[in-house]
Amino acid sequence: MKRMQPRRCALMLIAFIILAMQPAIVSAQKREAAYFCPMDAGVVSDKPGTCPECGMDLVRRKPAKRDRNLVRASELQPGAPVFEKKLKTWTVRVYLTPAQDTGSLRTVRIDVVATKKGLPISDAEVWFHAVYPSGRNLMPLCRWNGTQYEGAIDLAQQGVYTMMVHVNRGDDRRALSFRYEQ
């Protein structure tokens, strides 16, 4: 049997990789294309026009709806709350800031303020409930530190966390939830 030359073998390997990547490149182009033909699935374009196969006008692709309850760590502004919800009598703001010792530990700070007066409410019982991407639950009690409620959470896992804030103040009990992508 005749041995293939290393150069020829390398060229064949490169050609194979390029051909194998074609479907991925085409599907990425289809996802990014702004216009498509409703009759011919393979016809896409980045500008308006007509379908070369059937002559129909290309239709503008609607952008995907953004999940308003999903907060991405990469989109957060420094010092801005991760979550904010205004209720009739009070407003809840959640902040996740890196703890002093860095790493994946985050300090959870929760402001509960009177909506109309903007004054902190210190007599509430506040729980922070997190469901990790793995399904594990953690529900630390957040303690009043003189200005806001504070607790800690470890965000080592990559993925989407479901987070809830439970606030009990007398007969008024609220559970607010949001999702956080690490």
N, C-alpha and C positions, 0 to 999 in steps of 0.2 A: 504494500500500500504506500502511496506517495504521501509525504508529509507536506502540509500546507506551510507556506512561508509565513513568518510572524507578521509581516506587514500586511499581507493579504488577509490573514485571520483578524487582525485589528480592524481593517476596513470593513470586513463583513460584520464584525461585532458592532461597530458604530452604525452601520446601515440598519442592522436589526433593532438597535435601541431607538433610532430615529423613527422607524416604522411603527414600533410599539408605542411610541409617545404620540403619534398622530391623533388617535381618538381623544386623548386627553386634551391636546391643543385645540382640536375642533370643538369639543364640548365646552371648553373655557371660552372660546370665541362666541359660541352660541349663547352662553349665559350672559356675556357682556354686551351682546348685540342689542341695540335699542329697538329694532324693528324686525318683524317676522311675518311670514305668510301664514294665514290661518288654514290654508288648504295643503300646503307643501311644507312639512315639518323641517326639512333640511335647509330651507331658504331663509337666511338671516342677513341683516345689514346694519351698519351703524348710522345710516341716514335713510330718510324716506324715499320711496320709489315704488316700482311695480315688480311683481314676481316674474322672473324670466321664464318660468315654466307654465304658469296659468294666466298671467296678465293681471291678477288681482292687485289692488293697492296693498302695500305692506302696512301692518298694524303696529302702532307703538306699544312696546312692552311696558306694563305697569310696574313701577318699582315695588319690591317686596315691602310688606308692612313691617314697621319696626315695633317690636314688643316693648310697650311703654313700661312694663314692670321689670325689664331686664336691664341691669346696670353693669357695664363692662369696666373693669379696673383700668383698662388702657384709655378710657374716655374721660376719666375723672379729672377735674381741675383741683390743684392743691388747695386745701382748706374748704372746699365745697362739700356739702353733705352728700352722702351716697344715696340717701332717700329722704324725701320730705313729703309730709301729708298734712294738709290743713283740714281740721275737723271743725265742727260748729263752735265748740268751746275752747279747744286747744290745738296747738300745732306740734307735730312730732318731727324731729330731724335726727337722722342717724349719721354718724361720722365713723369711719374706719381709718385709723392712723397707725403707722408702724410703731411698735413698742420701742422703748429705749434700747433694748438689746438686739435690734434688727431681727433678721430671720423672718419666719412666717407668722410670728405672733403679732396680732393687731389689737390695739386698744379700741374698744367699742365705746363711743360717747354718744349719749342720747339726750337731746334737748326736748323737754316737754314744757311748752310755754303757753300762757293764756293767749288765745288768738287775737283778741281785741286790744289788750293792754301790753302784750309782749313780755310780761313778767314770767320768770321761771316758776314752775309748779314743783314744789319740793315734797309734797305730801302724797305722792303717788307711789304705787308699787310697780316697778318696771322689770320685765323679764325679756331677755333677748334669746330667741330660739333659732338655731341654725341646723339645717339638714344638709349634711355634706354630700358631695357628688357620689360618694360610696354608699350613701343611705344612712350613715351614722348620725345620731341626734345629739345635740348639745344645747342645754338650756341654762346658761348662767344668769343669776340674779344680778342686776346692775344696781350698784349702791350709789346713793347721793353723795357727791364729793364737795358740796358747798355751792356749786354752780350748775352742775348737770349730773346725769346718771352715768356711771362708768362700769365697764366690765372688760373681759378679755376673751379673745377667740383666736384659735390657731387656723390660719388659712393656707396650710401646706399643700393641700390637694389642688390640682388643676381641674377646672371644670366649673359647673354652675351650682352654686349654693342657693337653697331656698331659705330666706331669712324672714323671721317674723318678730314684731315688737308687740308685746302684751303690756298694756297699761291699765292698771286698776286704780281708780280714785273714787272711793265711796261706792255708790251704786253704778257709776259710769265705768264700764269695762270695754276695752277696745283691743282688737287684734288686727294689726296691719302687716301686710306681707309684701315682699319684693324678692327678685332673684338677682344674684350677684355672680358675675363670671370672672373668675380669677385668671 
